[in-house]
Amino acid sequence: MSKLKTGQRQSSIGALTKAIATSLSRNGSATIKPSFGALLGSLESADVSGAEFAEIANATQVQETELKDIAAEENIEFTEAGLESAAIAALASGDAKAYTMAGRGARPSVEGASVFGALAGYADLAFATPALEAFDNADMSKFAAHSIAYNLLAPRQDALAEKFFPLIVQTPDQAYFRAEIKRISVYQGAFHKLTGERTEFNKRNLVEAYRDPSVLENKATVMVPYFAAGNTENNSRFVDPAVIPTWNEDVDGTAVATGALKFGQGEFSFTGLSQHPGLVGSGTMDQTDKIDTNVRLKELFVKVTKGADTSVLRLDVSGMSSAQFVAAQNAHALQTRVNFRSNDLAVTAATKDLSGAAVPALAGLTAGAVARLKVKIDGDLHLEFGTLDLAASGAPVVDSLFDGAGNSLTVAGNAMVAGVTFELLGYTLDARRTNSNRRSRGTLLDRDVYSENYLVGLLPPIVVQRSQLDDSTENDVDALVSSTHLMASNLAVTTILAYANDLKTAAAGFQVGLTADVSGGSLQGIARTMLTAYYKEDEIDLDEVLNSVSSGDKLDDIRGYMTTRLSQAAYEMAQNSGYVAAMKLLNGGGDAKPCVLIGCDQVLENYIMISGDDRTFGPGFDFEVVTTQDMRFYDTIVMTFHDKGAKDFSPLNFGNCIWIPELVATLPTVRNGANVNETMVQPRFRHICNLPVMVKFTVKNLDKVINNRTRILVDNLEVANP
C-alpha cells in the first residue's frame, strides 16, 4: 500500500500539486504533448515500431521521470500504478475535454464477447454520466496539476484490498477490460451428423491430467479382436459366448464387441480379426499395418470344477515375466514367440468368477489359504504378417498350497483341493499397431482461448466545495485522494463478500472431469476454465476446542489451533481446486510454490502464526496475511491464492482492480441559490474476480477464551466401594 513518508499529509500533497503545476508551467506544451487524441490513436492502432507509438512512449517516459523527481523532492511515495495513472493524466492534459469525453461517448461493440455485469456495490453506479456542457479545455487544463497529483496518489487501497485486487491501469477509450486465458484442450475428434443433432466434442482441459490420468488415455492403436455377431468363421475364433460372454471395449470412441480367444485353433490372422467397424472406416487394414513389438499375454480364462460346481475365472497375467512375446531364435526378424511358464497363478476362497460371484469349487480353501497353479502356454506371433498361434500345454494343476499363516502344505490328498480340476479356456493379448501408416489419428490437442470482458463504469462524483473567494485548491486533492482510497478499499470488501455468496451457491456443482463445454458455467472468474471452482465455509469456535491449563499457554494454544485449521483448509483447497496443477501448466511445468493469501481483521492477524516459525503452512506453501479495518470483516478469515510473480494480469490471482485515470476540475456552480467553487472528480475503477477458489471461516468466542478461565471438561465416574 502506498504511504506518505511524512506525517503532514495535507501540506505534502498540496506542495506536490504546486510543484507539478510549476513543472507544467515551466515546461509548457513539451510536458503535456501530445494530446489525448494522439494518445488514443496510438494506443488503439499504432504499430509498436511506428513513430506515433515512439512519440507516445517517449512522452510517457518524460512524465514518469519528472513525476519521480517531484515526488522524491516532496518526500512522497507512490505506487507503479499511480505513476502510470499520473503519466496518462499528464498526457491527457493536452486535450482534457477529449480525454473526458472518450470515456463517456460511444463505446466499441462487445458483440460475441462474454461481458460480466456489475457486482454488488456497483450495480447502480455503472456509467453514471455527468453533464459536460460547461466544460472546456481552458477550464480543465488549468487544473492539470490537480489531476496529475490525484492520479499519482489515489490508485491505492488498504493492505487487504491491495493483495486481493492488484491494480491495473487502463485508458478510458477501452469499453471494457478484457481478461483472457489460453489453455490446451484434449479430445478425440468429432463427426457432425446429417440429422443436425448437436455434436459433442467432449474436450477436456489438459491441466486435469495432473489429477485425472484418463484425460490423456488413448486406445486408438490398441488391437482388440472384433466379435462380428452372426459371422460363423469370425465367431469360431472366440470361446463360445455361452461359456464366456462377449463384452465391449472402447477403442478411440468406438464400442468394440470382443471376447476371449480360443487356445489351440492353429494359425490365424490376429491383425485381420482386429479390424473393428471404427477402424475399417479409415480403410481396410493392409500390408502397411504392423504390430508393435511390445505384445504381452494379458488375461487367462480358467474353468474350475468340483463335482457339479463349475465356474470361470478371469486371471490377469500381464505383469508376469514370461508373458512377454520376444524375438524368436533362427527365424524371421519380425517373428516373436511366447513361452509362458508360471507356478504362481494364485486362487483363494475369495477369488470371484466372471460375474463377481463366489466360486463354489474353491470353497474348501480355508481363510487365507492360497493354491498356486502351474501353467504352460506356447505360441508364435508374426509382427508383419499378423499371424498368431497359441496353445496350452496341458491343463493347469495345483503346484503348491499354503495355509493362512503362510505354511507350505502337501498338495496330494489335501482336502482343500481334493476333486478340484482346472481347464484353460481362452486368453486375451495386450497388443498395439505401430501406426507407422498414420491410420489412426490418436489424441488431438487444441489451443482454446477464453475471455471475459468487464465494463468499467463511473462511480459517484466526489466534490470539495469552497467559496468563490477562495481559490486555494491545491489541498483539495488531499480530500479527493483520501476519499477515493477509502472507497476503493470498501468496495474491495464488498466484492469479496458478494463473490463468497456466489461461490457458496455455485461452486458445489463443479468437479474434476468436466468437459470444456461447461468450463465452470456462468460463474465469474476466468480461472474457472483452468481449474475446479471450490468454496468451503466453516467456523472456528475456540470455546469448544481450547483446553489450556495455564493462562500463559493460551496464546500459543490459540495460534496452534488456528494455524492447524487454516493449514488443513489450505491443502484441501489446493487439492480439490487443482490450483497447483494450473500453476504448473501456466508456468511451463515448473515447480512454483503456491502462495496462500489470508485476509482477516486486525485482531485475528495476531493468531495466524506459530511463534518462531516462518513456515506456518508447512513446506508446500508460502503465505501472506493481510488485514482490513472494515467492520464487515470482524471475526472473519478469507483464504484464497495469490500469484506473487505476476507483474500484470494473472488468472491465478484472486482478482484485480481495473483503474481508469480521471481528471480533476474546479468550476463555479450554483447550488441552492448560492455560488460556490466545486473541485470534483468522478472515480472510475472496478474490482473483478479471476479465481473461483475461496475458504471462509467465522471465528467465535475469541474474547471469551481470552478473558475467561478455560473450561476443563471432566467426566465424573462413580466408583462403588469395594
MIVEX-451077 format. One record per residue (C-alpha): x, y, z. Coordinates in steps of 0.25 Angstrom, whole numbers, plus 5000, padded with zeros to 4 digits. Example, Ala and Ser with C-alpha at 12.3 -4.5 7.8 and 13.67 -1.06 7.14 Angstrom:
! residues 2
NODE, x, y, z
NODE, 5049, 4982, 5031
NODE, 5055, 4996, 5029
This chain:
! residues 722
NODE, x, y, z
NODE, 5000, 5000, 5000
NODE, 5005, 5014, 4996
NODE, 5008, 5023, 5008
NODE, 5013, 5037, 5011
NODE, 5027, 5037, 5018
NODE, 5023, 5050, 5025
NODE, 5013, 5052, 5036
NODE, 5008, 5065, 5029
NODE, 4999, 5058, 5018
NODE, 4991, 5071, 5015
NODE, 5003, 5080, 5013
NODE, 5011, 5070, 5006
NODE, 5000, 5067, 4995
NODE, 4998, 5082, 4994
NODE, 5012, 5084, 4992
NODE, 5013, 5073, 4982
NODE, 5001, 5079, 4974
NODE, 5008, 5092, 4974
NODE, 5021, 5086, 4969
NODE, 5014, 5079, 4958
NODE, 5008, 5092, 4954
NODE, 5021, 5099, 4954
NODE, 5027, 5088, 4945
NODE, 5015, 5089, 4935
NODE, 5017, 5104, 4934
NODE, 5032, 5103, 4933
NODE, 5032, 5092, 4922
NODE, 5019, 5097, 4915
NODE, 5014, 5088, 4904
NODE, 5026, 5079, 4903
NODE, 5022, 5073, 4916
NODE, 5007, 5070, 4912
NODE, 5010, 5067, 4898
NODE, 5004, 5060, 4890
NODE, 4989, 5062, 4892
NODE, 4980, 5051, 4897
NODE, 4974, 5049, 4883
NODE, 4988, 5045, 4878
NODE, 4989, 5036, 4891
NODE, 4976, 5029, 4887
NODE, 4980, 5027, 4873
NODE, 4994, 5021, 4877
NODE, 4989, 5012, 4888
NODE, 4978, 5006, 4879
NODE, 4984, 5004, 4866
NODE, 4999, 5009, 4864
NODE, 5010, 4999, 4861
NODE, 5019, 4997, 4873
NODE, 5031, 5001, 4864
NODE, 5024, 5013, 4858
NODE, 5027, 5027, 4860
NODE, 5014, 5030, 4866
NODE, 5016, 5020, 4877
NODE, 5030, 5024, 4879
NODE, 5025, 5038, 4882
NODE, 5015, 5034, 4892
NODE, 5025, 5025, 4899
NODE, 5035, 5036, 4899
NODE, 5025, 5046, 4905
NODE, 5021, 5036, 4915
NODE, 5035, 5034, 4920
NODE, 5037, 5049, 4921
NODE, 5024, 5050, 4930
NODE, 5029, 5038, 4939
NODE, 5043, 5043, 4940
NODE, 5038, 5057, 4944
NODE, 5028, 5052, 4954
NODE, 5038, 5043, 4961
NODE, 5047, 5055, 4963
NODE, 5036, 5063, 4968
NODE, 5031, 5052, 4978
NODE, 5045, 5050, 4983
NODE, 5047, 5065, 4986
NODE, 5034, 5065, 4993
NODE, 5037, 5053, 5001
NODE, 5025, 5045, 4996
NODE, 5024, 5030, 4992
NODE, 5015, 5025, 4981
NODE, 5012, 5012, 4974
NODE, 5015, 5008, 4960
NODE, 5000, 5008, 4957
NODE, 5000, 5022, 4962
NODE, 5012, 5026, 4953
NODE, 5005, 5020, 4941
NODE, 4992, 5027, 4944
NODE, 4998, 5041, 4946
NODE, 5006, 5040, 4933
NODE, 4993, 5037, 4926
NODE, 4987, 5049, 4933
NODE, 4999, 5058, 4929
NODE, 4997, 5054, 4914
NODE, 4982, 5055, 4915
NODE, 4984, 5070, 4920
NODE, 4988, 5074, 4905
NODE, 4973, 5071, 4902
NODE, 4966, 5070, 4915
NODE, 4952, 5070, 4909
NODE, 4955, 5060, 4898
NODE, 4960, 5051, 4909
NODE, 4948, 5053, 4918
NODE, 4938, 5050, 4906
NODE, 4946, 5038, 4902
NODE, 4940, 5030, 4913
NODE, 4926, 5036, 4912
NODE, 4923, 5035, 4898
NODE, 4920, 5024, 4888
NODE, 4926, 5011, 4892
NODE, 4932, 5000, 4883
NODE, 4923, 4988, 4881
NODE, 4926, 4976, 4890
NODE, 4917, 4966, 4881
NODE, 4922, 4952, 4883
NODE, 4929, 4955, 4896
NODE, 4925, 4950, 4909
NODE, 4922, 4962, 4917
NODE, 4920, 4961, 4932
NODE, 4911, 4972, 4938
NODE, 4913, 4979, 4951
NODE, 4915, 4972, 4965
NODE, 4908, 4976, 4977
NODE, 4913, 4990, 4981
NODE, 4914, 4994, 4966
NODE, 4900, 4991, 4961
NODE, 4894, 5005, 4962
NODE, 4907, 5012, 4959
NODE, 4912, 5007, 4945
NODE, 4913, 5018, 4934
NODE, 4907, 5030, 4942
NODE, 4910, 5041, 4933
NODE, 4911, 5056, 4938
NODE, 4907, 5068, 4929
NODE, 4919, 5073, 4922
NODE, 4913, 5085, 4914
NODE, 4920, 5095, 4923
NODE, 4934, 5088, 4922
NODE, 4944, 5093, 4912
NODE, 4959, 5091, 4910
NODE, 4963, 5104, 4917
NODE, 4956, 5101, 4930
NODE, 4960, 5087, 4931
NODE, 4975, 5088, 4926
NODE, 4976, 5099, 4937
NODE, 4975, 5088, 4947
NODE, 4985, 5078, 4940
NODE, 4994, 5078, 4953
NODE, 4982, 5074, 4961
NODE, 4979, 5063, 4952
NODE, 4993, 5058, 4952
NODE, 4995, 5059, 4967
NODE, 4981, 5052, 4969
NODE, 4985, 5040, 4959
NODE, 4999, 5039, 4965
NODE, 4993, 5036, 4979
NODE, 4979, 5031, 4978
NODE, 4981, 5018, 4972
NODE, 4983, 5010, 4985
NODE, 4975, 5002, 4994
NODE, 4977, 4997, 5008
NODE, 4986, 4984, 5011
NODE, 4975, 4974, 5009
NODE, 4969, 4980, 4996
NODE, 4983, 4983, 4990
NODE, 4987, 4968, 4991
NODE, 4973, 4962, 4987
NODE, 4972, 4972, 4976
NODE, 4985, 4977, 4970
NODE, 4983, 4990, 4962
NODE, 4983, 4990, 4946
NODE, 4983, 5004, 4940
NODE, 4975, 5005, 4927
NODE, 4971, 5017, 4918
NODE, 4956, 5021, 4916
NODE, 4956, 5018, 4901
NODE, 4955, 5004, 4905
NODE, 4940, 5000, 4906
NODE, 4943, 4988, 4916
NODE, 4955, 4981, 4922
NODE, 4958, 4968, 4915
NODE, 4962, 4956, 4923
NODE, 4968, 4945, 4914
NODE, 4973, 4932, 4917
NODE, 4979, 4921, 4907
NODE, 4978, 4907, 4910
NODE, 4981, 4893, 4903
NODE, 4969, 4884, 4901
NODE, 4970, 4869, 4899
NODE, 4959, 4862, 4891
NODE, 4957, 4850, 4881
NODE, 4951, 4858, 4870
NODE, 4936, 4859, 4866
NODE, 4927, 4856, 4854
NODE, 4916, 4865, 4850
NODE, 4902, 4857, 4848
NODE, 4893, 4860, 4836
NODE, 4881, 4860, 4845
NODE, 4886, 4873, 4851
NODE, 4887, 4867, 4865
NODE, 4897, 4874, 4874
NODE, 4911, 4869, 4872
NODE, 4919, 4867, 4885
NODE, 4933, 4870, 4884
NODE, 4936, 4865, 4899
NODE, 4948, 4874, 4901
NODE, 4956, 4872, 4913
NODE, 4965, 4882, 4920
NODE, 4980, 4877, 4919
NODE, 4982, 4882, 4933
NODE, 4973, 4872, 4938
NODE, 4983, 4861, 4934
NODE, 4991, 4865, 4946
NODE, 4979, 4859, 4955
NODE, 4972, 4850, 4945
NODE, 4980, 4841, 4937
NODE, 4968, 4837, 4928
NODE, 4970, 4851, 4921
NODE, 4982, 4846, 4913
NODE, 4978, 4832, 4912
NODE, 4976, 4827, 4897
NODE, 4974, 4814, 4891
NODE, 4974, 4818, 4877
NODE, 4985, 4807, 4873
NODE, 4980, 4796, 4883
NODE, 4977, 4783, 4875
NODE, 4964, 4777, 4880
NODE, 4959, 4765, 4873
NODE, 4945, 4768, 4868
NODE, 4934, 4759, 4870
NODE, 4925, 4760, 4858
NODE, 4911, 4755, 4862
NODE, 4906, 4745, 4852
NODE, 4919, 4743, 4845
NODE, 4922, 4728, 4847
NODE, 4936, 4728, 4843
NODE, 4939, 4740, 4851
NODE, 4932, 4735, 4863
NODE, 4939, 4721, 4863
NODE, 4952, 4729, 4867
NODE, 4945, 4732, 4881
NODE, 4941, 4724, 4893
NODE, 4926, 4721, 4892
NODE, 4919, 4733, 4897
NODE, 4910, 4724, 4905
NODE, 4922, 4720, 4913
NODE, 4930, 4733, 4913
NODE, 4920, 4745, 4909
NODE, 4926, 4755, 4900
NODE, 4928, 4770, 4905
NODE, 4930, 4783, 4899
NODE, 4943, 4791, 4899
NODE, 4944, 4806, 4896
NODE, 4955, 4808, 4885
NODE, 4956, 4822, 4880
NODE, 4942, 4825, 4883
NODE, 4936, 4812, 4877
NODE, 4930, 4802, 4885
NODE, 4936, 4789, 4880
NODE, 4930, 4775, 4883
NODE, 4941, 4765, 4887
NODE, 4943, 4753, 4895
NODE, 4953, 4742, 4899
NODE, 4961, 4735, 4888
NODE, 4962, 4720, 4888
NODE, 4974, 4712, 4890
NODE, 4979, 4702, 4880
NODE, 4972, 4707, 4868
NODE, 4984, 4707, 4859
NODE, 4990, 4719, 4852
NODE, 4980, 4731, 4849
NODE, 4981, 4746, 4845
NODE, 4981, 4753, 4858
NODE, 4982, 4766, 4850
NODE, 4970, 4763, 4842
NODE, 4962, 4759, 4854
NODE, 4965, 4773, 4860
NODE, 4958, 4781, 4849
NODE, 4946, 4787, 4856
NODE, 4936, 4796, 4850
NODE, 4942, 4809, 4855
NODE, 4956, 4805, 4849
NODE, 4950, 4800, 4836
NODE, 4944, 4814, 4834
NODE, 4958, 4818, 4832
NODE, 4961, 4808, 4821
NODE, 4963, 4793, 4821
NODE, 4976, 4789, 4828
NODE, 4987, 4784, 4818
NODE, 5001, 4781, 4817
NODE, 5005, 4794, 4824
NODE, 4999, 4791, 4837
NODE, 5009, 4784, 4846
NODE, 5008, 4780, 4861
NODE, 5017, 4787, 4871
NODE, 5028, 4779, 4878
NODE, 5022, 4781, 4892
NODE, 5012, 4769, 4892
NODE, 5008, 4762, 4905
NODE, 4999, 4751, 4909
NODE, 4988, 4759, 4917
NODE, 4978, 4750, 4923
NODE, 4975, 4735, 4924
NODE, 4961, 4730, 4925
NODE, 4961, 4717, 4934
NODE, 4949, 4708, 4937
NODE, 4950, 4702, 4951
NODE, 4941, 4690, 4954
NODE, 4938, 4681, 4966
NODE, 4927, 4671, 4965
NODE, 4915, 4679, 4959
NODE, 4920, 4692, 4962
NODE, 4927, 4700, 4950
NODE, 4931, 4714, 4949
NODE, 4940, 4722, 4940
NODE, 4951, 4731, 4946
NODE, 4958, 4743, 4939
NODE, 4972, 4744, 4943
NODE, 4982, 4755, 4940
NODE, 4996, 4750, 4936
NODE, 5001, 4763, 4928
NODE, 5011, 4766, 4940
NODE, 5017, 4752, 4940
NODE, 5031, 4752, 4934
NODE, 5029, 4741, 4924
NODE, 5016, 4747, 4918
NODE, 5025, 4756, 4908
NODE, 5026, 4752, 4893
NODE, 5041, 4752, 4890
NODE, 5048, 4751, 4877
NODE, 5049, 4736, 4872
NODE, 5063, 4730, 4870
NODE, 5067, 4726, 4856
NODE, 5054, 4732, 4850
NODE, 5049, 4744, 4842
NODE, 5053, 4757, 4849
NODE, 5039, 4760, 4852
NODE, 5035, 4746, 4857
NODE, 5032, 4746, 4872
NODE, 5030, 4735, 4882
NODE, 5024, 4734, 4896
NODE, 5027, 4722, 4905
NODE, 5019, 4725, 4917
NODE, 5023, 4718, 4930
NODE, 5017, 4720, 4943
NODE, 5015, 4713, 4956
NODE, 5009, 4725, 4963
NODE, 4995, 4727, 4958
NODE, 4988, 4728, 4971
NODE, 4974, 4725, 4975
NODE, 4967, 4726, 4988
NODE, 4953, 4725, 4994
NODE, 4952, 4740, 4992
NODE, 4954, 4738, 4977
NODE, 4942, 4743, 4969
NODE, 4936, 4737, 4956
NODE, 4933, 4746, 4943
NODE, 4920, 4751, 4949
NODE, 4927, 4755, 4962
NODE, 4921, 4743, 4970
NODE, 4928, 4734, 4979
NODE, 4934, 4721, 4973
NODE, 4927, 4708, 4980
NODE, 4938, 4699, 4975
NODE, 4948, 4707, 4983
NODE, 4940, 4708, 4996
NODE, 4949, 4697, 5002
NODE, 4960, 4706, 5003
NODE, 4961, 4711, 5018
NODE, 4962, 4726, 5021
NODE, 4975, 4732, 5016
NODE, 4979, 4719, 5009
NODE, 4985, 4720, 4995
NODE, 4986, 4710, 4984
NODE, 4996, 4713, 4973
NODE, 4994, 4707, 4959
NODE, 5005, 4702, 4949
NODE, 5002, 4707, 4935
NODE, 5009, 4705, 4922
NODE, 5006, 4713, 4909
NODE, 5014, 4714, 4896
NODE, 5011, 4722, 4883
NODE, 5016, 4730, 4871
NODE, 5013, 4744, 4866
NODE, 5018, 4750, 4853
NODE, 5018, 4765, 4855
NODE, 5018, 4768, 4840
NODE, 5008, 4757, 4835
NODE, 5000, 4758, 4848
NODE, 4998, 4743, 4849
NODE, 4996, 4737, 4863
NODE, 4997, 4722, 4868
NODE, 4995, 4720, 4883
NODE, 4993, 4706, 4890
NODE, 4993, 4702, 4904
NODE, 5002, 4690, 4909
NODE, 4992, 4682, 4917
NODE, 4982, 4687, 4928
NODE, 4987, 4695, 4940
NODE, 4989, 4687, 4953
NODE, 4991, 4692, 4967
NODE, 5006, 4692, 4969
NODE, 5007, 4698, 4983
NODE, 4998, 4700, 4995
NODE, 4999, 4709, 5007
NODE, 4990, 4712, 5019
NODE, 4986, 4725, 5025
NODE, 4999, 4726, 5033
NODE, 5008, 4724, 5020
NODE, 5012, 4710, 5024
NODE, 5014, 4701, 5012
NODE, 5004, 4689, 5011
NODE, 5005, 4676, 5004
NODE, 4996, 4676, 4991
NODE, 4994, 4662, 4989
NODE, 4982, 4657, 4997
NODE, 4979, 4670, 5003
NODE, 4964, 4672, 5006
NODE, 4964, 4687, 5002
NODE, 4967, 4684, 4987
NODE, 4963, 4669, 4986
NODE, 4954, 4667, 4974
NODE, 4956, 4681, 4968
NODE, 4961, 4682, 4954
NODE, 4965, 4693, 4945
NODE, 4964, 4696, 4929
NODE, 4969, 4707, 4921
NODE, 4958, 4712, 4912
NODE, 4963, 4725, 4906
NODE, 4972, 4737, 4906
NODE, 4974, 4752, 4902
NODE, 4986, 4759, 4897
NODE, 4991, 4773, 4900
NODE, 4996, 4778, 4887
NODE, 4996, 4791, 4878
NODE, 4998, 4795, 4864
NODE, 5011, 4802, 4860
NODE, 5002, 4812, 4853
NODE, 5014, 4816, 4844
NODE, 5004, 4818, 4833
NODE, 4997, 4828, 4841
NODE, 4984, 4821, 4840
NODE, 4979, 4825, 4854
NODE, 4980, 4840, 4858
NODE, 4980, 4838, 4873
NODE, 4979, 4849, 4883
NODE, 4976, 4863, 4878
NODE, 4981, 4875, 4885
NODE, 4975, 4889, 4882
NODE, 4978, 4903, 4887
NODE, 4966, 4909, 4893
NODE, 4964, 4924, 4896
NODE, 4954, 4928, 4907
NODE, 4951, 4943, 4910
NODE, 4943, 4951, 4919
NODE, 4940, 4966, 4917
NODE, 4937, 4975, 4929
NODE, 4931, 4988, 4927
NODE, 4937, 4999, 4936
NODE, 4927, 5010, 4939
NODE, 4928, 5023, 4946
NODE, 4925, 5023, 4961
NODE, 4918, 5035, 4968
NODE, 4926, 5048, 4968
NODE, 4934, 5053, 4980
NODE, 4933, 5068, 4982
NODE, 4940, 5078, 4991
NODE, 4933, 5092, 4992
NODE, 4939, 5105, 4994
NODE, 4935, 5120, 4994
NODE, 4937, 5127, 4981
NODE, 4946, 5136, 4988
NODE, 4955, 5124, 4992
NODE, 4964, 5120, 4980
NODE, 4974, 5111, 4988
NODE, 4970, 5098, 4982
NODE, 4983, 5091, 4984
NODE, 4980, 5084, 4997
NODE, 4966, 5079, 4991
NODE, 4974, 5068, 4985
NODE, 4977, 5062, 4998
NODE, 4962, 5060, 5001
NODE, 4959, 5054, 4988
NODE, 4971, 5044, 4989
NODE, 4966, 5040, 5003
NODE, 4952, 5038, 4999
NODE, 4956, 5030, 4987
NODE, 4965, 5022, 4995
NODE, 4954, 5018, 5005
NODE, 4944, 5016, 4994
NODE, 4953, 5006, 4987
NODE, 4956, 4999, 5000
NODE, 4942, 4998, 5004
NODE, 4937, 4993, 4990
NODE, 4948, 4982, 4990
NODE, 4942, 4976, 5003
NODE, 4928, 4977, 4997
NODE, 4933, 4970, 4985
NODE, 4940, 4959, 4993
NODE, 4927, 4956, 5001
NODE, 4918, 4957, 4989
NODE, 4927, 4947, 4982
NODE, 4927, 4938, 4994
NODE, 4912, 4937, 4993
NODE, 4913, 4934, 4978
NODE, 4923, 4923, 4981
NODE, 4914, 4917, 4992
NODE, 4903, 4914, 4983
NODE, 4910, 4911, 4970
NODE, 4924, 4905, 4973
NODE, 4918, 4892, 4979
NODE, 4913, 4888, 4965
NODE, 4927, 4887, 4959
NODE, 4937, 4875, 4960
NODE, 4949, 4869, 4953
NODE, 4946, 4863, 4940
NODE, 4937, 4874, 4934
NODE, 4937, 4876, 4919
NODE, 4941, 4889, 4913
NODE, 4927, 4891, 4908
NODE, 4924, 4894, 4923
NODE, 4936, 4902, 4927
NODE, 4931, 4906, 4940
NODE, 4918, 4911, 4935
NODE, 4914, 4925, 4936
NODE, 4922, 4927, 4949
NODE, 4930, 4939, 4949
NODE, 4945, 4937, 4949
NODE, 4953, 4934, 4936
NODE, 4962, 4923, 4944
NODE, 4949, 4914, 4945
NODE, 4954, 4909, 4931
NODE, 4967, 4904, 4937
NODE, 4963, 4898, 4950
NODE, 4951, 4894, 4958
NODE, 4943, 4904, 4965
NODE, 4944, 4902, 4980
NODE, 4937, 4908, 4992
NODE, 4937, 4904, 5007
NODE, 4930, 4911, 5019
NODE, 4933, 4907, 5033
NODE, 4934, 4913, 5047
NODE, 4945, 4912, 5058
NODE, 4938, 4912, 5072
NODE, 4950, 4914, 5081
NODE, 4942, 4912, 5093
NODE, 4939, 4898, 5089
NODE, 4953, 4894, 5086
NODE, 4963, 4901, 5095
NODE, 4967, 4893, 5107
NODE, 4979, 4901, 5113
NODE, 4982, 4898, 5127
NODE, 4991, 4911, 5129
NODE, 4987, 4925, 5125
NODE, 5001, 4927, 5120
NODE, 4999, 4916, 5109
NODE, 4986, 4922, 5103
NODE, 4993, 4930, 5093
NODE, 5001, 4918, 5087
NODE, 4989, 4909, 5088
NODE, 4980, 4918, 5080
NODE, 4991, 4921, 5070
NODE, 4994, 4906, 5069
NODE, 4979, 4902, 5067
NODE, 4976, 4914, 5057
NODE, 4988, 4910, 5048
NODE, 4985, 4896, 5049
NODE, 4971, 4898, 5044
NODE, 4976, 4908, 5033
NODE, 4987, 4899, 5028
NODE, 4978, 4887, 5027
NODE, 4968, 4896, 5019
NODE, 4979, 4902, 5010
NODE, 4983, 4888, 5006
NODE, 4969, 4883, 5003
NODE, 4967, 4896, 4995
NODE, 4979, 4893, 4987
NODE, 4976, 4879, 4984
NODE, 4961, 4880, 4982
NODE, 4962, 4892, 4972
NODE, 4975, 4887, 4965
NODE, 4981, 4901, 4967
NODE, 4995, 4895, 4967
NODE, 4993, 4887, 4954
NODE, 4988, 4900, 4947
NODE, 5000, 4908, 4953
NODE, 5010, 4897, 4947
NODE, 5003, 4897, 4933
NODE, 5003, 4913, 4932
NODE, 5017, 4913, 4937
NODE, 5022, 4904, 4927
NODE, 5022, 4892, 4936
NODE, 5032, 4898, 4947
NODE, 5031, 4895, 4961
NODE, 5026, 4908, 4966
NODE, 5021, 4909, 4981
NODE, 5007, 4914, 4983
NODE, 5004, 4926, 4992
NODE, 4992, 4925, 5001
NODE, 4986, 4938, 5003
NODE, 4979, 4941, 5016
NODE, 4970, 4953, 5019
NODE, 4965, 4956, 5033
NODE, 4963, 4967, 5043
NODE, 4974, 4973, 5051
NODE, 4971, 4965, 5063
NODE, 4971, 4951, 5057
NODE, 4985, 4954, 5050
NODE, 4991, 4953, 5063
NODE, 4987, 4938, 5064
NODE, 4990, 4933, 5050
NODE, 5005, 4929, 5052
NODE, 5013, 4920, 5060
NODE, 5024, 4926, 5069
NODE, 5038, 4925, 5063
NODE, 5033, 4918, 5051
NODE, 5032, 4925, 5037
NODE, 5027, 4913, 5031
NODE, 5013, 4913, 5037
NODE, 5007, 4905, 5026
NODE, 5018, 4895, 5024
NODE, 5028, 4894, 5013
NODE, 5017, 4893, 5002
NODE, 5012, 4907, 5002
NODE, 5017, 4921, 5004
NODE, 5006, 4930, 5011
NODE, 5003, 4945, 5013
NODE, 4993, 4950, 5024
NODE, 4987, 4964, 5021
NODE, 4977, 4972, 5029
NODE, 4965, 4982, 5027
NODE, 4958, 4991, 5037
NODE, 4945, 4989, 5030
NODE, 4935, 4984, 5041
NODE, 4929, 4974, 5031
NODE, 4942, 4966, 5033
NODE, 4941, 4965, 5048
NODE, 4943, 4951, 5053
NODE, 4945, 4947, 5038
NODE, 4956, 4940, 5031
NODE, 4956, 4938, 5016
NODE, 4967, 4929, 5009
NODE, 4970, 4928, 4994
NODE, 4982, 4928, 4986
NODE, 4992, 4939, 4981
NODE, 5001, 4939, 4969
NODE, 5013, 4946, 4975
NODE, 5021, 4946, 4962
NODE, 5010, 4953, 4954
NODE, 5014, 4967, 4949
NODE, 5001, 4969, 4941
NODE, 4988, 4962, 4940
NODE, 4989, 4947, 4944
NODE, 4977, 4938, 4945
NODE, 4984, 4931, 4957
NODE, 4982, 4944, 4965
NODE, 4969, 4945, 4973
NODE, 4965, 4957, 4966
NODE, 4969, 4971, 4960
NODE, 4965, 4985, 4962
NODE, 4963, 4992, 4948
NODE, 4967, 5007, 4949
NODE, 4964, 5017, 4939
NODE, 4970, 5031, 4942
NODE, 4960, 5042, 4943
NODE, 4963, 5057, 4942
NODE, 4960, 5067, 4953
NODE, 4953, 5080, 4950
NODE, 4949, 5093, 4959
NODE, 4937, 5100, 4953
NODE, 4928, 5111, 4958
NODE, 4914, 5105, 4961
NODE, 4901, 5110, 4967
NODE, 4895, 5101, 4978
NODE, 4882, 5105, 4985
NODE, 4884, 5119, 4980
NODE, 4898, 5121, 4985
NODE, 4910, 5122, 4976
NODE, 4921, 5112, 4980
NODE, 4934, 5106, 4974
NODE, 4934, 5091, 4973
NODE, 4946, 5083, 4972
NODE, 4941, 5070, 4966
NODE, 4946, 5056, 4962
NODE, 4938, 5044, 4957
NODE, 4946, 5032, 4960
NODE, 4945, 5020, 4951
NODE, 4950, 5007, 4955
NODE, 4945, 4993, 4957
NODE, 4948, 4981, 4965
NODE, 4948, 4968, 4957
NODE, 4950, 4953, 4962
NODE, 4958, 4944, 4954
NODE, 4960, 4932, 4963
NODE, 4947, 4924, 4968
NODE, 4954, 4918, 4980
NODE, 4952, 4922, 4994
NODE, 4950, 4917, 5008
NODE, 4943, 4926, 5018
NODE, 4944, 4924, 5033
NODE, 4936, 4931, 5044
NODE, 4943, 4931, 5057
NODE, 4935, 4930, 5070
NODE, 4937, 4933, 5085
NODE, 4951, 4938, 5084
NODE, 4948, 4949, 5094
NODE, 4942, 4939, 5103
NODE, 4954, 4930, 5104
NODE, 4964, 4941, 5105
NODE, 4957, 4948, 5116
NODE, 4951, 4936, 5124
NODE, 4957, 4924, 5130
NODE, 4957, 4912, 5121
NODE, 4947, 4901, 5123
NODE, 4952, 4888, 5127
NODE, 4943, 4876, 5122
NODE, 4942, 4866, 5133
NODE, 4935, 4852, 5133
NODE, 4930, 4848, 5146
NODE, 4931, 4833, 5149
NODE, 4924, 4828, 5161
NODE, 4932, 4816, 5167
NODE, 4926, 4807, 5177
NODE, 4933, 4804, 5190
NODE, 4940, 4790, 5190
